[in-house]
Amino acid sequence: MVRVYSIGIDGLQRICNCEEGKPISSRAFCYSTFFDSMATTPQAVPVPSVLSTPNVLALAALCIAYKVLQALYNISPLHPLSKIPGPKLAAATYIPEFWHDVVRFGCYSKEIRQMHEEYGRCHATA
């Protein structure tokens, strides 16, 4: 005998004793093995991930290649601002601005003043 808890159409909970495999009513059967199988942990199914290591490395390499090509374009003769004087690293990237503002705690304005003295009023600063 198995004790089964069921909720009827009227919403009341009923407790039934039945033998396994025998119908309790026209809609319900008594299966104790069903509830036993719910207690076990389901097996993990391997799912192919988009964020696998080769995909992440390929995306990182693509981002780095894009930034390198962008920096090369910024200092190439094809760029419309390539004729403006100034340090080439500052024209190509934001590395000098990051260095002076973050590492040296806000000294980029002093560096720009020195660039004005060296290169004139108009110069490249990224």
The first five atom37 places (N, CA, C, CB, O) and aatype in JSON, in Angstrom:
{
  "aatype": [12, 19, 1, 19, 18, 15, 9, 7, 9, 3, 7, 10, 5, 1, 9, 4, 2, 4, 6, 6, 7, 11, 14, 9, 15, 15, 1, 0, 13, 4, 18, 15, 16, 13, 13, 3, 15, 12, 0, 16, 16, 14, 5, 0, 19, 14, 19, 14, 15, 19, 10, 15, 16, 14, 2, 19, 10, 0, 10, 0, 0, 10, 4, 9, 0, 18, 11, 19, 10, 5, 0, 10, 18, 2, 9, 15, 14, 10, 8, 14, 10, 15, 11, 9, 14, 7, 14, 11, 10, 0, 0, 0, 16, 18, 9, 14, 6, 13, 17, 8, 3, 19, 19, 1, 13, 7, 4, 18, 15, 11, 6, 9, 1, 5, 12, 8, 6, 6, 18, 7, 1, 4, 8, 0, 16, 0],
  "atom_mask": [
    [1, 1, 1, 1, 1],
    [1, 1, 1, 1, 1],
    [1, 1, 1, 1, 1],
    [1, 1, 1, 1, 1],
    [1, 1, 1, 1, 1],
    [1, 1, 1, 1, 1],
    [1, 1, 1, 1, 1],
    [1, 1, 1, 0, 1],
    [1, 1, 1, 1, 1],
    [1, 1, 1, 1, 1],
    [1, 1, 1, 0, 1],
    [1, 1, 1, 1, 1],
    [1, 1, 1, 1, 1],
    [1, 1, 1, 1, 1],
    [1, 1, 1, 1, 1],
    [1, 1, 1, 1, 1],
    [1, 1, 1, 1, 1],
    [1, 1, 1, 1, 1],
    [1, 1, 1, 1, 1],
    [1, 1, 1, 1, 1],
    [1, 1, 1, 0, 1],
    [1, 1, 1, 1, 1],
    [1, 1, 1, 1, 1],
    [1, 1, 1, 1, 1],
    [1, 1, 1, 1, 1],
    [1, 1, 1, 1, 1],
    [1, 1, 1, 1, 1],
    [1, 1, 1, 1, 1],
    [1, 1, 1, 1, 1],
    [1, 1, 1, 1, 1],
    [1, 1, 1, 1, 1],
    [1, 1, 1, 1, 1],
    [1, 1, 1, 1, 1],
    [1, 1, 1, 1, 1],
    [1, 1, 1, 1, 1],
    [1, 1, 1, 1, 1],
    [1, 1, 1, 1, 1],
    [1, 1, 1, 1, 1],
    [1, 1, 1, 1, 1],
    [1, 1, 1, 1, 1],
    [1, 1, 1, 1, 1],
    [1, 1, 1, 1, 1],
    [1, 1, 1, 1, 1],
    [1, 1, 1, 1, 1],
    [1, 1, 1, 1, 1],
    [1, 1, 1, 1, 1],
    [1, 1, 1, 1, 1],
    [1, 1, 1, 1, 1],
    [1, 1, 1, 1, 1],
    [1, 1, 1, 1, 1],
    [1, 1, 1, 1, 1],
    [1, 1, 1, 1, 1],
    [1, 1, 1, 1, 1],
    [1, 1, 1, 1, 1],
    [1, 1, 1, 1, 1],
    [1, 1, 1, 1, 1],
    [1, 1, 1, 1, 1],
    [1, 1, 1, 1, 1],
    [1, 1, 1, 1, 1],
    [1, 1, 1, 1, 1],
    [1, 1, 1, 1, 1],
    [1, 1, 1, 1, 1],
    [1, 1, 1, 1, 1],
    [1, 1, 1, 1, 1],
    [1, 1, 1, 1, 1],
    [1, 1, 1, 1, 1],
    [1, 1, 1, 1, 1],
    [1, 1, 1, 1, 1],
    [1, 1, 1, 1, 1],
    [1, 1, 1, 1, 1],
    [1, 1, 1, 1, 1],
    [1, 1, 1, 1, 1],
    [1, 1, 1, 1, 1],
    [1, 1, 1, 1, 1],
    [1, 1, 1, 1, 1],
    [1, 1, 1, 1, 1],
    [1, 1, 1, 1, 1],
    [1, 1, 1, 1, 1],
    [1, 1, 1, 1, 1],
    [1, 1, 1, 1, 1],
    [1, 1, 1, 1, 1],
    [1, 1, 1, 1, 1],
    [1, 1, 1, 1, 1],
    [1, 1, 1, 1, 1],
    [1, 1, 1, 1, 1],
    [1, 1, 1, 0, 1],
    [1, 1, 1, 1, 1],
    [1, 1, 1, 1, 1],
    [1, 1, 1, 1, 1],
    [1, 1, 1, 1, 1],
    [1, 1, 1, 1, 1],
    [1, 1, 1, 1, 1],
    [1, 1, 1, 1, 1],
    [1, 1, 1, 1, 1],
    [1, 1, 1, 1, 1],
    [1, 1, 1, 1, 1],
    [1, 1, 1, 1, 1],
    [1, 1, 1, 1, 1],
    [1, 1, 1, 1, 1],
    [1, 1, 1, 1, 1],
    [1, 1, 1, 1, 1],
    [1, 1, 1, 1, 1],
    [1, 1, 1, 1, 1],
    [1, 1, 1, 1, 1],
    [1, 1, 1, 1, 1],
    [1, 1, 1, 0, 1],
    [1, 1, 1, 1, 1],
    [1, 1, 1, 1, 1],
    [1, 1, 1, 1, 1],
    [1, 1, 1, 1, 1],
    [1, 1, 1, 1, 1],
    [1, 1, 1, 1, 1],
    [1, 1, 1, 1, 1],
    [1, 1, 1, 1, 1],
    [1, 1, 1, 1, 1],
    [1, 1, 1, 1, 1],
    [1, 1, 1, 1, 1],
    [1, 1, 1, 1, 1],
    [1, 1, 1, 1, 1],
    [1, 1, 1, 0, 1],
    [1, 1, 1, 1, 1],
    [1, 1, 1, 1, 1],
    [1, 1, 1, 1, 1],
    [1, 1, 1, 1, 1],
    [1, 1, 1, 1, 1],
    [1, 1, 1, 1, 1]
  ],
  "atom_positions": [
    [[0.83, -1.18, 0.0], [0.0, 0.0, 0.0], [0.87, 1.25, 0.0], [-0.94, 0.0, 1.2], [1.92, 1.31, 0.65]],
    [[0.41, 2.23, -0.74], [1.11, 3.49, -0.85], [0.13, 4.6, -0.5], [1.71, 3.69, -2.28], [-1.02, 4.58, -0.92]],
    [[0.61, 5.55, 0.27], [-0.24, 6.69, 0.62], [-0.01, 7.78, -0.43], [0.07, 7.22, 2.07], [1.13, 8.16, -0.68]],
    [[-1.07, 8.26, -1.04], [-0.99, 9.25, -2.12], [-1.78, 10.47, -1.7], [-1.53, 8.67, -3.47], [-2.9, 10.37, -1.19]],
    [[-1.18, 11.64, -1.92], [-1.85, 12.9, -1.66], [-2.34, 13.43, -3.0], [-0.91, 13.93, -0.94], [-1.55, 13.54, -3.94]],
    [[-3.59, 13.76, -3.09], [-4.12, 14.3, -4.34], [-5.05, 15.45, -4.02], [-4.86, 13.22, -5.15], [-5.62, 15.53, -2.93]],
    [[-5.2, 16.36, -4.99], [-6.1, 17.49, -4.84], [-7.23, 17.28, -5.84], [-5.36, 18.87, -5.07], [-6.99, 17.1, -7.03]],
    [[-8.41, 17.29, -5.36], [-9.58, 17.05, -6.19], [-9.99, 18.27, -6.97], [0.0, 0.0, 0.0], [-9.38, 19.33, -6.86]],
    [[-11.04, 18.12, -7.77], [-11.55, 19.21, -8.58], [-12.06, 20.34, -7.68], [-12.67, 18.72, -9.5], [-11.97, 21.51, -8.06]],
    [[-12.57, 20.01, -6.52], [-13.08, 21.02, -5.61], [-11.97, 21.74, -4.84], [-14.04, 20.39, -4.63], [-12.26, 22.66, -4.08]],
    [[-10.7, 21.33, -5.04], [-9.57, 21.99, -4.41], [-9.21, 21.44, -3.05], [0.0, 0.0, 0.0], [-8.28, 21.96, -2.42]],
    [[-9.9, 20.41, -2.58], [-9.59, 19.84, -1.28], [-8.55, 18.75, -1.43], [-10.86, 19.29, -0.62], [-8.57, 17.97, -2.38]],
    [[-7.63, 18.7, -0.46], [-6.59, 17.68, -0.49], [-7.14, 16.38, 0.09], [-5.33, 18.15, 0.29], [-7.79, 16.37, 1.13]],
    [[-6.85, 15.28, -0.61], [-7.33, 13.98, -0.16], [-6.13, 13.05, 0.01], [-8.36, 13.38, -1.15], [-5.16, 13.13, -0.74]],
    [[-6.2, 12.19, 0.96], [-5.18, 11.17, 1.18], [-5.81, 9.83, 0.81], [-4.64, 11.17, 2.66], [-6.85, 9.46, 1.35]],
    [[-5.17, 9.11, -0.09], [-5.71, 7.83, -0.55], [-4.67, 6.75, -0.3], [-6.09, 7.89, -2.05], [-3.47, 6.99, -0.44]],
    [[-5.12, 5.59, 0.07], [-4.26, 4.41, 0.15], [-4.59, 3.54, -1.06], [-4.46, 3.62, 1.52], [-5.76, 3.26, -1.32]],
    [[-3.58, 3.13, -1.78], [-3.85, 2.32, -2.96], [-2.7, 1.37, -3.2], [-4.09, 3.21, -4.19], [-1.63, 1.5, -2.59]],
    [[-2.92, 0.45, -4.07], [-1.86, -0.46, -4.51], [-1.23, 0.14, -5.75], [-2.4, -1.91, -4.78], [-1.9, 0.8, -6.55]],
    [[0.07, -0.09, -5.92], [0.79, 0.51, -7.03], [0.24, 0.01, -8.35], [2.28, 0.2, -6.92], [0.03, -1.19, -8.54]],
    [[0.01, 0.95, -9.28], [-0.49, 0.61, -10.6], [-2.0, 0.55, -10.69], [0.0, 0.0, 0.0], [-2.53, 0.44, -11.79]],
    [[-2.7, 0.62, -9.58], [-4.17, 0.57, -9.59], [-4.71, 1.99, -9.67], [-4.72, -0.16, -8.33], [-4.14, 2.91, -9.09]],
    [[-5.81, 2.17, -10.39], [-6.38, 3.52, -10.48], [-7.04, 3.94, -9.17], [-7.4, 3.58, -11.61], [-7.75, 3.17, -8.54]],
    [[-6.78, 5.21, -8.77], [-7.44, 5.78, -7.61], [-8.8, 6.31, -8.05], [-6.59, 6.91, -6.97], [-9.82, 6.09, -7.4]],
    [[-8.78, 7.01, -9.16], [-10.02, 7.52, -9.75], [-9.87, 7.41, -11.25], [-10.33, 9.01, -9.3], [-8.94, 6.75, -11.73]],
    [[-10.74, 8.02, -11.99], [-10.66, 7.93, -13.45], [-9.46, 8.71, -14.0], [-11.94, 8.45, -14.08], [-9.03, 8.44, -15.12]],
    [[-8.9, 9.66, -13.24], [-7.8, 10.48, -13.74], [-6.46, 10.21, -13.08], [-8.14, 11.91, -13.58], [-5.44, 10.64, -13.61]],
    [[-6.41, 9.54, -11.97], [-5.17, 9.4, -11.22], [-4.8, 7.94, -11.05], [-5.3, 10.06, -9.85], [-5.65, 7.08, -10.83]],
    [[-3.51, 7.67, -11.16], [-2.96, 6.34, -10.89], [-1.97, 6.47, -9.76], [-2.3, 5.73, -12.16], [-1.43, 7.54, -9.51]],
    [[-1.73, 5.38, -9.09], [-0.83, 5.36, -7.96], [0.52, 4.8, -8.41], [-1.42, 4.52, -6.79], [0.63, 3.61, -8.7]],
    [[1.54, 5.66, -8.48], [2.88, 5.22, -8.86], [3.88, 5.77, -7.84], [3.24, 5.69, -10.31], [4.22, 6.95, -7.88]],
    [[4.33, 4.94, -6.96], [5.3, 5.4, -5.97], [6.68, 5.59, -6.61], [5.39, 4.41, -4.8], [7.48, 6.39, -6.12]],
    [[6.97, 4.86, -7.69], [8.28, 4.99, -8.32], [8.44, 6.35, -8.99], [8.48, 3.89, -9.35], [9.56, 6.82, -9.14]],
    [[7.33, 7.0, -9.38], [7.41, 8.33, -9.97], [7.98, 9.32, -8.96], [6.04, 8.79, -10.45], [8.85, 10.12, -9.3]],
    [[7.48, 9.27, -7.73], [7.96, 10.19, -6.71], [9.37, 9.84, -6.27], [7.02, 10.19, -5.52], [10.14, 10.73, -5.9]],
    [[9.72, 8.56, -6.3], [11.09, 8.16, -5.97], [12.07, 8.69, -7.0], [11.2, 6.63, -5.87], [13.18, 9.11, -6.65]],
    [[11.69, 8.68, -8.28], [12.6, 9.17, -9.32], [12.76, 10.67, -9.24], [12.09, 8.77, -10.7], [13.79, 11.19, -9.68]],
    [[11.8, 11.4, -8.71], [11.93, 12.84, -8.57], [12.92, 13.21, -7.49], [10.58, 13.47, -8.27], [13.47, 14.32, -7.51]],
    [[13.18, 12.33, -6.55], [14.09, 12.61, -5.44], [15.54, 12.51, -5.87], [13.83, 11.68, -4.29], [16.41, 13.07, -5.2]],
    [[15.83, 11.8, -6.95], [17.22, 11.65, -7.39], [17.64, 12.87, -8.18], [17.38, 10.37, -8.24], [16.81, 13.58, -8.75]],
    [[18.93, 13.12, -8.22], [19.47, 14.24, -8.94], [19.51, 13.92, -10.43], [20.87, 14.6, -8.42], [19.98, 12.84, -10.8]],
    [[19.03, 14.8, -11.29], [19.08, 14.52, -12.72], [20.52, 14.57, -13.23], [18.21, 15.53, -13.49], [21.36, 15.29, -12.69]],
    [[20.79, 13.8, -14.26], [22.13, 13.76, -14.85], [22.37, 15.03, -15.66], [22.31, 12.5, -15.74], [21.47, 15.53, -16.34]],
    [[23.57, 15.54, -15.58], [23.93, 16.75, -16.32], [24.11, 16.4, -17.79], [25.21, 17.39, -15.75], [24.76, 15.42, -18.14]],
    [[23.54, 17.22, -18.63], [23.65, 17.04, -20.07], [24.64, 18.07, -20.58], [22.26, 17.17, -20.78], [24.44, 19.26, -20.37]],
    [[25.71, 17.64, -21.26], [26.68, 18.63, -21.76], [26.06, 19.49, -22.86], [27.94, 17.92, -22.28], [25.49, 18.98, -23.82]],
    [[26.19, 20.79, -22.69], [25.66, 21.74, -23.66], [26.85, 22.47, -24.28], [24.66, 22.75, -22.99], [27.69, 23.0, -23.55]],
    [[26.93, 22.51, -25.6], [28.04, 23.24, -26.21], [27.93, 24.73, -25.88], [28.07, 23.02, -27.74], [26.87, 25.33, -26.05]],
    [[29.02, 25.3, -25.43], [29.01, 26.69, -24.99], [29.6, 27.6, -26.05], [29.77, 26.83, -23.68], [30.57, 27.25, -26.73]],
    [[29.01, 28.77, -26.17], [29.55, 29.77, -27.08], [30.8, 30.39, -26.45], [28.48, 30.86, -27.39], [31.69, 30.85, -27.16]],
    [[30.85, 30.4, -25.11], [31.98, 31.0, -24.42], [33.06, 29.97, -24.09], [31.51, 31.67, -23.14], [33.58, 29.93, -22.98]],
    [[33.39, 29.15, -25.06], [34.47, 28.2, -24.85], [35.81, 28.94, -24.95], [34.39, 27.04, -25.89], [35.86, 30.06, -25.45]],
    [[36.85, 28.32, -24.48], [38.17, 28.96, -24.45], [38.65, 29.38, -25.84], [39.18, 28.02, -23.83], [39.13, 30.5, -25.98]],
    [[38.55, 28.53, -26.87], [38.99, 28.99, -28.19], [38.19, 30.18, -28.72], [38.9, 27.85, -29.18], [38.74, 31.06, -29.37]],
    [[36.89, 30.21, -28.44], [36.08, 31.34, -28.91], [36.46, 32.63, -28.2], [34.6, 31.04, -28.7], [36.52, 33.69, -28.83]],
    [[36.7, 32.55, -26.9], [37.08, 33.75, -26.14], [38.45, 34.25, -26.59], [37.08, 33.46, -24.62], [38.65, 35.45, -26.73]],
    [[39.39, 33.34, -26.8], [40.72, 33.74, -27.27], [40.66, 34.35, -28.67], [41.67, 32.55, -27.27], [41.35, 35.32, -28.95]],
    [[39.83, 33.78, -29.54], [39.68, 34.33, -30.89], [39.07, 35.73, -30.84], [38.81, 33.4, -31.76], [39.49, 36.62, -31.58]],
    [[38.09, 35.93, -29.97], [37.48, 37.25, -29.83], [38.47, 38.26, -29.27], [36.24, 37.17, -28.92], [38.51, 39.41, -29.73]],
    [[39.28, 37.86, -28.3], [40.3, 38.76, -27.74], [41.34, 39.12, -28.8], [40.99, 38.12, -26.52], [41.76, 40.28, -28.89]],
    [[41.77, 38.14, -29.59], [42.74, 38.4, -30.66], [42.15, 39.34, -31.7], [43.19, 37.09, -31.32], [42.85, 40.2, -32.23]],
    [[40.87, 39.17, -32.0], [40.21, 40.04, -32.96], [40.14, 41.47, -32.46], [38.8, 39.53, -33.26], [40.37, 42.41, -33.22]],
    [[39.84, 41.65, -31.18], [39.79, 43.0, -30.59], [41.16, 43.66, -30.6], [39.25, 42.94, -29.15], [41.28, 44.84, -30.92]],
    [[42.18, 42.91, -30.25], [43.55, 43.46, -30.25], [43.98, 43.82, -31.66], [44.54, 42.46, -29.63], [44.57, 44.88, -31.87]],
    [[43.69, 42.96, -32.64], [44.05, 43.25, -34.03], [43.32, 44.5, -34.52], [43.71, 42.05, -34.93], [43.9, 45.31, -35.24]],
    [[42.05, 44.65, -34.14], [41.3, 45.84, -34.54], [41.93, 47.1, -33.97], [39.84, 45.73, -34.08], [42.1, 48.09, -34.69]],
    [[42.3, 47.08, -32.68], [42.9, 48.27, -32.06], [44.27, 48.61, -32.67], [43.04, 48.05, -30.55], [44.6, 49.78, -32.83]],
    [[45.05, 47.58, -33.0], [46.35, 47.82, -33.63], [46.16, 48.44, -35.01], [47.17, 46.5, -33.74], [46.84, 49.4, -35.35]],
    [[45.23, 47.9, -35.8], [44.97, 48.47, -37.13], [44.41, 49.88, -37.03], [44.0, 47.57, -37.91], [44.73, 50.73, -37.86]],
    [[43.59, 50.14, -36.04], [43.05, 51.49, -35.84], [44.17, 52.47, -35.49], [41.99, 51.48, -34.73], [44.18, 53.6, -35.99]],
    [[45.1, 52.06, -34.64], [46.23, 52.93, -34.28], [47.12, 53.19, -35.49], [47.05, 52.29, -33.14], [47.59, 54.31, -35.69]],
    [[47.35, 52.16, -36.29], [48.16, 52.36, -37.5], [47.47, 53.3, -38.48], [48.45, 51.01, -38.18], [48.13, 54.12, -39.12]],
    [[46.16, 53.19, -38.61], [45.43, 54.1, -39.5], [45.51, 55.53, -38.99], [43.97, 53.66, -39.63], [45.63, 56.46, -39.78]],
    [[45.43, 55.73, -37.67], [45.45, 57.08, -37.1], [46.76, 57.81, -37.4], [45.24, 57.02, -35.6], [46.75, 59.04, -37.49]],
    [[47.86, 57.1, -37.55], [49.14, 57.77, -37.84], [49.56, 57.61, -39.29], [50.24, 57.22, -36.93], [50.62, 58.09, -39.68]],
    [[48.75, 56.95, -40.11], [49.1, 56.76, -41.51], [48.8, 58.02, -42.32], [48.34, 55.55, -42.09], [48.04, 58.88, -41.87]],
    [[49.39, 58.13, -43.48], [49.1, 59.3, -44.34], [47.66, 59.31, -44.87], [50.08, 59.31, -45.53], [47.21, 60.33, -45.39]],
    [[46.94, 58.22, -44.75], [45.56, 58.17, -45.22], [44.6, 58.9, -44.29], [45.12, 56.73, -45.37], [43.51, 59.29, -44.71]],
    [[44.97, 59.08, -43.03], [44.11, 59.75, -42.06], [44.13, 61.25, -42.32], [44.57, 59.44, -40.6], [45.2, 61.81, -42.57]],
    [[42.98, 61.92, -42.26], [42.95, 63.35, -42.56], [43.72, 64.22, -41.56], [41.53, 63.82, -42.6], [44.12, 65.33, -41.91]],
    [[43.94, 63.74, -40.35], [44.68, 64.54, -39.35], [46.13, 64.13, -39.21], [44.0, 64.43, -38.01], [46.78, 64.5, -38.23]],
    [[46.65, 63.38, -40.17], [48.03, 62.88, -40.04], [49.07, 63.97, -40.2], [48.28, 61.8, -41.07], [50.21, 63.79, -39.76]],
    [[48.73, 65.08, -40.82], [49.7, 66.17, -41.03], [49.86, 67.08, -39.81], [49.28, 67.01, -42.23], [50.75, 67.92, -39.78]],
    [[49.01, 66.9, -38.82], [49.09, 67.74, -37.62], [50.26, 67.28, -36.77], [47.75, 67.69, -36.81], [50.39, 66.08, -36.52]],
    [[51.13, 68.2, -36.33], [52.29, 67.79, -35.54], [51.89, 67.32, -34.14], [53.29, 68.95, -35.43], [50.82, 67.65, -33.63]],
    [[52.76, 66.54, -33.56], [52.54, 66.04, -32.2], [53.14, 64.67, -32.04], [0.0, 0.0, 0.0], [53.58, 64.06, -33.01]],
    [[53.17, 64.17, -30.81], [53.72, 62.84, -30.58], [52.85, 61.77, -31.26], [53.84, 62.56, -29.06], [51.62, 61.8, -31.17]],
    [[53.52, 60.84, -31.93], [52.79, 59.83, -32.7], [52.0, 58.88, -31.79], [53.76, 59.02, -33.56], [50.91, 58.45, -32.17]],
    [[52.51, 58.55, -30.61], [51.78, 57.67, -29.7], [50.5, 58.35, -29.23], [52.65, 57.28, -28.5], [49.46, 57.69, -29.08]],
    [[50.56, 59.65, -28.98], [49.36, 60.39, -28.57], [48.38, 60.51, -29.73], [49.74, 61.78, -28.05], [47.17, 60.56, -29.5]],
    [[48.87, 60.57, -30.97], [47.98, 60.63, -32.13], [47.33, 59.28, -32.4], [48.76, 61.1, -33.37], [46.22, 59.22, -32.91]],
    [[48.02, 58.2, -32.07], [47.52, 56.87, -32.4], [46.6, 56.29, -31.33], [48.68, 55.94, -32.62], [45.61, 55.64, -31.67]],
    [[46.9, 56.51, -30.06], [46.15, 55.85, -28.98], [45.88, 56.84, -27.85], [46.92, 54.62, -28.44], [46.31, 57.99, -27.89]],
    [[45.18, 56.37, -26.85], [44.94, 57.13, -25.63], [45.88, 56.72, -24.5], [43.49, 56.96, -25.18], [45.64, 57.06, -23.34]],
    [[46.93, 56.01, -24.82], [47.87, 55.53, -23.78], [48.53, 56.69, -23.03], [48.94, 54.65, -24.42], [48.59, 56.62, -21.8]],
    [[49.04, 57.74, -23.69], [49.64, 58.83, -22.91], [48.64, 59.54, -21.99], [50.26, 59.84, -23.84], [48.98, 59.91, -20.87]],
    [[47.43, 59.73, -22.47], [46.41, 60.37, -21.62], [46.1, 59.51, -20.4], [45.13, 60.64, -22.43], [45.97, 60.02, -19.29]],
    [[45.97, 58.19, -20.61], [45.74, 57.27, -19.5], [46.92, 57.32, -18.52], [45.54, 55.84, -20.02], [46.71, 57.36, -17.31]],
    [[48.14, 57.32, -19.05], [49.32, 57.32, -18.2], [49.38, 58.56, -17.31], [50.58, 57.24, -19.06], [49.63, 58.46, -16.11]],
    [[49.13, 59.71, -17.9], [49.25, 60.95, -17.13], [48.06, 61.17, -16.2], [49.4, 62.14, -18.07], [48.23, 61.69, -15.1]],
    [[46.85, 60.78, -16.62], [45.67, 61.02, -15.77], [45.5, 59.97, -14.69], [44.43, 61.07, -16.62], [45.11, 60.31, -13.57]],
    [[45.76, 58.7, -14.99], [45.48, 57.64, -14.02], [46.73, 57.28, -13.22], [44.94, 56.4, -14.74], [46.68, 57.22, -11.99]],
    [[47.82, 57.03, -13.89], [49.03, 56.59, -13.19], [49.71, 57.75, -12.46], [50.01, 55.94, -14.17], [50.15, 57.6, -11.32]],
    [[49.77, 58.89, -13.13], [50.43, 60.04, -12.51], [49.44, 61.0, -11.85], [51.24, 60.79, -13.54], [49.81, 62.12, -11.48]],
    [[48.17, 60.58, -11.7], [47.15, 61.3, -10.94], [46.85, 62.7, -11.48], [47.57, 61.4, -9.5], [46.98, 63.69, -10.75]],
    [[46.45, 62.79, -12.74], [45.95, 64.04, -13.29], [46.97, 65.02, -13.78], [0.0, 0.0, 0.0], [46.78, 66.23, -13.62]],
    [[48.05, 64.57, -14.35], [49.1, 65.47, -14.84], [49.02, 65.69, -16.35], [50.46, 64.91, -14.48], [49.96, 66.25, -16.93]],
    [[47.93, 65.27, -17.01], [47.88, 65.38, -18.47], [47.74, 66.84, -18.9], [46.72, 64.55, -19.03], [48.21, 67.21, -19.97]],
    [[47.09, 67.67, -18.09], [46.98, 69.08, -18.46], [48.36, 69.75, -18.49], [46.04, 69.82, -17.48], [48.61, 70.62, -19.33]],
    [[49.25, 69.36, -17.58], [50.62, 69.88, -17.61], [51.36, 69.38, -18.85], [51.4, 69.47, -16.33], [52.14, 70.12, -19.46]],
    [[51.1, 68.14, -19.21], [51.74, 67.57, -20.42], [51.24, 68.27, -21.68], [51.45, 66.04, -20.51], [52.02, 68.49, -22.61]],
    [[49.96, 68.61, -21.72], [49.42, 69.34, -22.87], [50.07, 70.73, -22.97], [47.87, 69.47, -22.78], [50.37, 71.2, -24.06]],
    [[50.27, 71.37, -21.83], [50.94, 72.67, -21.83], [52.36, 72.55, -22.39], [50.98, 73.26, -20.4], [52.81, 73.41, -23.15]],
    [[53.06, 71.49, -22.02], [54.41, 71.28, -22.57], [54.36, 70.99, -24.07], [55.12, 70.12, -21.83], [55.24, 71.42, -24.81]],
    [[53.32, 70.24, -24.53], [53.18, 69.97, -25.96], [52.89, 71.26, -26.73], [52.07, 68.94, -26.21], [53.34, 71.41, -27.86]],
    [[52.13, 72.19, -26.13], [51.88, 73.47, -26.78], [53.18, 74.24, -26.98], [50.89, 74.31, -25.95], [53.39, 74.86, -28.03]],
    [[54.04, 74.2, -26.0], [55.33, 74.87, -26.11], [56.21, 74.22, -27.16], [56.04, 74.89, -24.77], [56.94, 74.91, -27.87]],
    [[56.16, 72.89, -27.26], [57.03, 72.17, -28.19], [56.49, 72.15, -29.62], [57.21, 70.74, -27.7], [57.26, 72.38, -30.56]],
    [[55.19, 71.89, -29.82], [54.63, 71.7, -31.15], [53.81, 72.88, -31.66], [53.77, 70.47, -31.16], [53.42, 72.89, -32.83]],
    [[53.55, 73.86, -30.85], [52.74, 75.0, -31.28], [51.32, 74.87, -30.74], [0.0, 0.0, 0.0], [50.99, 74.0, -29.93]],
    [[50.49, 75.8, -31.26], [49.12, 75.86, -30.74], [48.29, 74.63, -31.11], [48.43, 77.11, -31.26], [47.47, 74.2, -30.3]],
    [[48.49, 74.06, -32.27], [47.69, 72.92, -32.73], [48.59, 71.68, -32.78], [47.06, 73.2, -34.12], [49.6, 71.66, -33.48]],
    [[48.2, 70.65, -32.03], [48.97, 69.41, -32.04], [48.04, 68.24, -31.76], [50.11, 69.45, -31.0], [46.93, 68.43, -31.27]],
    [[48.5, 67.03, -32.07], [47.69, 65.83, -31.93], [47.77, 65.29, -30.5], [48.14, 64.76, -32.93], [48.85, 65.06, -29.97]],
    [[46.6, 65.08, -29.89], [46.54, 64.45, -28.57], [45.41, 63.42, -28.53], [46.33, 65.52, -27.46], [44.55, 63.49, -27.66]],
    [[45.42, 62.5, -29.43], [44.43, 61.43, -29.57], [43.15, 61.98, -30.02], [44.23, 60.67, -28.27], [42.18, 61.24, -30.2]]
  ]
}
